[in-house]
Amino acid sequence: IREALKALETAGWVQSQPRRGTYVRPLSREELRETFEMRRLLEPYSAALAAKRRTDAQLAELKGLLAQSAVALKAGDVIALTDTNSRFHSTMGDAAGNKMLSESIAKLELQLRRYFVSVEWQQRRESMAQHKAIFEAIRDQDTKLAERLTRAHIPHTGPLPPAPIDAPPNARELGLSYCRRRYFAPRGPNMMMAMPTRHTATPIQSLVEGLILSTAHSHRMATPM
């Protein structure tokens, strides 16, 4: 548990205080603004590179993530949808064929997971439709379209409501389910499984991450509008 919390602290999800313990970091509008400013700079260019350099395996992964997102959206599973959204953007970054760019985008996406759970469902539906269009541009190796669509997509989920949003009644169950799906359930071609990634290296870390995501709705933004 100590190692998992240390990794999450490095990622900016929790903060430790001497002799007091470890706490979930409050959501911050300043952090959100800075993250989206970086995304606007990096991700459109990365999408253009991905359209040029993507491999068949990366296309298959992106297509699979679209399918997983559709299942999660239909089920109203905010944890799974948050996970697949983040992995879609990180996989696009990987497809750009630039390690430094990919790692920068992955770090930004990891930061955003806690914020994405507060996005309204209508925004989620629109976001998934935009993902599909971006995927098709990358598939067709249309660099200019991929860049333009990504630039339009980035601000879509940026604005969040100033008031706290209550966590769903089944928040804890969603977090635990996220952990089980990620590490302990048998894999199959039709199962919505999140492959282990460099961002969540251990089952206990994944459990803590899932629980943080499932309760993130109830955190008030640290900086007012």
C-alpha positions in Angstrom: 0.0 0.0 0.0 2.9 2.4 0.8 4.4 1.9 -2.6 1.0 2.4 -4.3 0.4 5.6 -2.4 3.9 6.8 -3.2 3.3 6.2 -6.9 0.0 8.1 -6.7 1.6 11.0 -4.9 4.2 11.2 -7.7 1.3 11.3 -10.2 -0.3 14.1 -8.2 -3.3 12.3 -7.0 -2.6 12.3 -3.3 -0.4 14.3 -0.9 1.3 13.2 2.3 1.6 15.3 5.5 4.2 14.3 8.2 2.5 12.6 11.2 -0.9 13.2 9.7 -1.2 10.7 6.9 -2.0 10.7 3.2 -4.9 12.5 1.6 -6.5 12.9 -1.8 -5.5 16.2 -3.3 -8.4 18.6 -3.8 -9.4 19.4 -7.4 -8.0 22.7 -8.6 -9.2 24.9 -11.3 -5.7 26.3 -11.7 -4.3 22.7 -12.3 -7.2 22.0 -14.7 -6.5 25.2 -16.7 -2.7 24.5 -16.9 -3.4 20.9 -18.0 -5.7 21.9 -20.8 -3.3 24.6 -21.9 -0.6 21.9 -22.3 -3.0 19.6 -24.1 -3.9 22.3 -26.6 -0.3 22.6 -27.4 0.7 18.9 -27.6 -2.2 16.8 -28.6 -3.2 18.3 -32.0 0.4 18.0 -33.2 0.6 14.5 -31.7 -2.6 13.5 -33.6 -1.1 14.6 -36.9 2.0 12.6 -36.3 -0.2 9.6 -35.3 -2.1 9.8 -38.6 1.3 9.7 -40.4 3.1 7.0 -38.3 0.4 4.8 -36.7 0.8 1.0 -36.9 -1.9 -1.5 -37.6 -1.6 -2.7 -34.0 -2.2 0.8 -32.7 -5.2 1.3 -34.9 -6.6 -2.0 -33.6 -6.0 -0.8 -30.0 -7.8 2.5 -30.7 -10.7 0.7 -32.3 -11.0 -1.6 -29.3 -11.0 1.4 -26.9 -13.8 3.0 -28.9 -15.8 -0.3 -28.5 -15.0 -0.4 -24.7 -16.1 3.2 -24.4 -19.4 2.5 -26.0 -20.1 -0.4 -23.6 -19.1 1.8 -20.6 -21.3 4.7 -21.8 -24.3 2.4 -22.3 -23.8 0.9 -18.8 -23.3 4.3 -17.2 -20.0 3.1 -15.8 -18.1 6.4 -15.1 -15.0 4.6 -13.9 -14.5 2.4 -16.9 -15.4 5.3 -19.3 -12.8 7.6 -17.5 -10.2 4.8 -18.0 -10.9 4.2 -21.6 -11.0 7.9 -22.4 -7.6 8.4 -20.8 -6.2 5.4 -22.6 -7.5 6.5 -26.0 -5.6 9.8 -25.7 -2.5 8.0 -24.4 -2.6 5.5 -27.2 -2.9 8.3 -29.7 0.2 9.8 -28.1 2.1 6.4 -28.5 1.1 6.3 -32.1 2.9 9.6 -32.8 6.2 7.7 -32.6 7.8 10.3 -30.3 8.7 9.0 -26.9 9.0 12.4 -25.2 5.8 13.6 -26.6 4.0 10.3 -25.7 5.2 10.4 -22.1 4.1 14.1 -21.7 0.6 13.3 -23.0 0.3 10.2 -20.8 1.2 12.3 -17.7 -1.4 14.9 -18.6 -4.0 12.3 -19.2 -3.3 10.6 -15.9 -3.8 14.0 -14.2 -7.1 14.5 -15.9 -8.7 11.2 -14.8 -9.9 12.7 -11.5 -11.5 15.6 -13.4 -13.1 13.6 -16.1 -15.5 11.9 -13.7 -17.2 15.2 -13.2 -18.1 15.6 -16.8 -21.8 15.6 -17.7 -23.1 12.5 -19.6 -24.1 14.5 -22.6 -20.6 15.8 -22.9 -19.3 12.2 -22.6 -21.5 11.1 -25.5 -20.3 14.0 -27.6 -16.7 13.3 -26.6 -17.0 9.7 -27.7 -18.4 10.7 -31.1 -15.5 13.0 -31.5 -13.1 10.2 -30.6 -14.6 8.1 -33.4 -14.1 10.9 -36.0 -10.5 11.4 -34.8 -9.8 7.7 -35.1 -11.2 7.6 -38.6 -8.9 10.5 -39.6 -5.9 8.7 -38.1 -6.9 5.5 -39.8 -7.2 7.3 -43.2 -3.8 9.0 -42.5 -5.4 12.4 -42.9 -2.9 14.4 -40.9 -4.6 17.8 -41.3 -8.0 16.5 -40.4 -6.7 14.6 -37.4 -5.0 17.7 -36.1 -8.0 19.9 -36.7 -10.5 17.5 -35.0 -8.2 17.0 -32.0 -7.8 20.8 -31.6 -11.6 21.2 -31.6 -12.0 18.2 -29.2 -9.6 19.2 -26.4 -11.7 22.1 -25.0 -14.8 20.1 -25.0 -14.6 18.6 -21.5 -12.5 21.5 -20.0 -15.2 23.5 -18.3 -16.5 21.9 -15.1 -19.3 23.2 -12.8 -18.1 25.3 -9.8 -20.3 23.5 -7.3 -19.4 20.0 -6.1 -21.2 17.1 -7.7 -22.3 14.2 -5.4 -20.7 10.9 -6.1 -23.1 8.2 -7.4 -24.6 5.9 -4.7 -22.6 3.0 -6.1 -19.3 4.9 -6.3 -17.4 2.4 -4.1 -18.7 -0.6 -6.0 -17.7 1.1 -9.3 -14.1 1.6 -8.0 -13.8 -2.0 -6.8 -15.2 -3.3 -10.1 -12.6 -1.2 -11.9 -9.9 -3.0 -10.0 -11.4 -6.4 -10.5 -11.8 -5.9 -14.3 -8.3 -4.5 -14.6 -6.4 -7.3 -12.9 -8.5 -10.2 -11.6 -11.2 -11.2 -14.2 -10.5 -13.7 -16.9 -9.8 -12.0 -20.3 -11.9 -12.7 -23.4 -12.4 -11.1 -26.8 -15.7 -9.6 -25.8 -14.8 -8.4 -22.3 -14.3 -4.8 -21.4 -10.9 -5.2 -19.9 -8.3 -2.5 -19.2 -4.9 -3.8 -20.1 -2.3 -3.0 -17.4 -0.3 0.1 -18.3 2.7 1.9 -17.1 0.5 4.3 -15.2 -1.0 1.7 -12.7 1.6 -1.0 -12.1 0.1 -3.0 -9.2 -3.4 -4.3 -8.2 -3.4 -2.3 -4.9 -2.5 0.9 -6.7 -5.3 0.2 -9.2 -7.7 -0.3 -6.3 -6.7 3.0 -4.7 -6.9 4.8 -8.1 -10.4 3.3 -8.7 -11.6 4.4 -5.3 -10.2 7.9 -5.8 -11.9 8.2 -9.2 -15.2 6.9 -7.8 -15.3 9.6 -5.0 -13.8 12.5 -7.0 -17.3 13.9 -7.7 -17.6 15.0 -4.1 -14.4 17.1 -4.0 -15.1 20.9 -4.3 -12.7 22.7 -6.6 -10.0 24.3 -4.6 -10.1 27.6 -6.5 -13.4 29.4 -7.1 -14.5 30.5 -10.6 
